[in-house]
């Protein structure tokens, strides 16, 4: 799998320039880069380090510490399934098994057609209405296997 | 005549189709030539009824729910805007027992107002507290909060006023207010509801905190899993700045308070206050050793008030109604009300604000209606992933910090997750160790290594390998984690593990084996 796709270097450098005077700028910069590129390209680490006058190791350390930041491109849609206690009590584990089977990939994996990346999330704050999932920026609650199927089909363009 | 219709914009409502329902209402009204005003309010916190559609009438708001997109045409056919009956009509929303039985002091506007409308906030007693605070000396504000008996709602239950007094007394050119909105505990969503459904209440509380301790900068550290909270807070901050409630020269007082939202990045341990400070500073969110106290050397090394969302947003109420009013609710040393979150396998999950003293049983059955699956409730985890699993024999424990501590449990952030009798408590104990291994910041050994060893020991117990020895080892390991960890992540992970073992020993092997292990 290629770990690097082309991205707009100028846009990323503009983010660094614009944000670097902010106190504690590193997280806001990483959020903005991931927002634009979809992930944090490892090749941009030196520019971030230089912009903030910190070491590359510190930047790398922060990127790898936080679950939210990723260093590789993901599929076209990111499917996150909440697997924390409140959703466990409402059957999220059987939904998780179903999702793996339907998509044909494991958690942290991407489907062969690069359409979906499957991820675990610990709590989406929908604890009274689980199982909860998020597809890209959209939340869904009380997700049955049937509802999951129809959401995935809709993303595949099948009505 | 224009009819006002309410469809919530709270994220649970959205996750259940509220946007689609709202769009259908606008479409149908237009097609039928009915003049409506659609308000996107917060959620009442009765999530089994979402999307909850309400219609304003002279007698009050009438509820219908849950209403999915395809049911909207039927609502109009039934004449729901003019008092027509419908199978999903709920009558006056305020009269629904679930709401009527609550003591909503803090969540008084939640579900009623448009969350990002400053006008609505002001029309519902918003900013009364700030106006009072502006006329007071900082020490008098701190005293009012101290007198109210308010204790940190994030879980640690430390008296808020005492913390503020330390910061007020510290001399520094710059002080900060840092709001911990990294609500990562499963089974909790009250912070989220405040931020999404009444963000001005938190903003006002932080502004008052700024006046009280002479801090001019504030940060709200919000988890990345809460995009709607971030959006609503930002929108409300812009409105508050524009109207002179934030920024420089607040309401002509000459006082300054600037506020900004900082987006977290999915590390559970950043809910620990010092890890959160590191994260705001742009570093790995690793726990700091204490002392120094953050009140003296906190954010960027300066004196900092760190409070949870619910603690800070209780402050406007305390200032507007007075410490005495707030203190008169509650029991023992737990004063005021707590917004409790009913989650997991319950028929009626949602938000219930009650004074301290309500029992777990009342919440589970009188409000929650028992399990949704219809099976007996076997265990309830209170206070998030680091909270104890409580068995039926402890369901009469009243919500009170001391009463919970007495049964080796914790109120935490007031979230409760109910499990029916299909739960395997050995698996839940393993999960607690696994979660700690995933989320440990790695700074101290008992938490970093202990949790990984804990998963291995639990695997052996589940596989029935040398159970007596392994259980002995598990208790020993938990002891090391409790006494040797740097923060609550490591020293509270044993709460769910040991409570599962002590209250549900049958899931860890037969009684005879355990007797030999003891």
Interface residues (C-beta under 8 A of the other chain):
Chain A: X23 X24 X25 X26 X27 X28 X30 X31 X52 X58 X61 X62 X65 X66 X67 X68 X69 X84 X85 X86 X87 X88 X89 X90 X121 X122 X123 X124 X125 X126 X127 X128 X129 X130 X132 X137 X139 X140 X141 X142
Chain B: X11 X12 X14 X15 X16 X47 X48 X50 X183 X184 X185 X186 X187 X188 X189 X192 X224 X225 X226 X227 X262 X263 X264 X265 X266 X267 X268 X279 X280 X281 X282 X283 X284 X285 X300 X341 X342 X343 X344 X345 X346 X349 X350 X372 X381 X385 X415 X417 X418 X419 X420 X423 X428 X431 X435 X438 X439
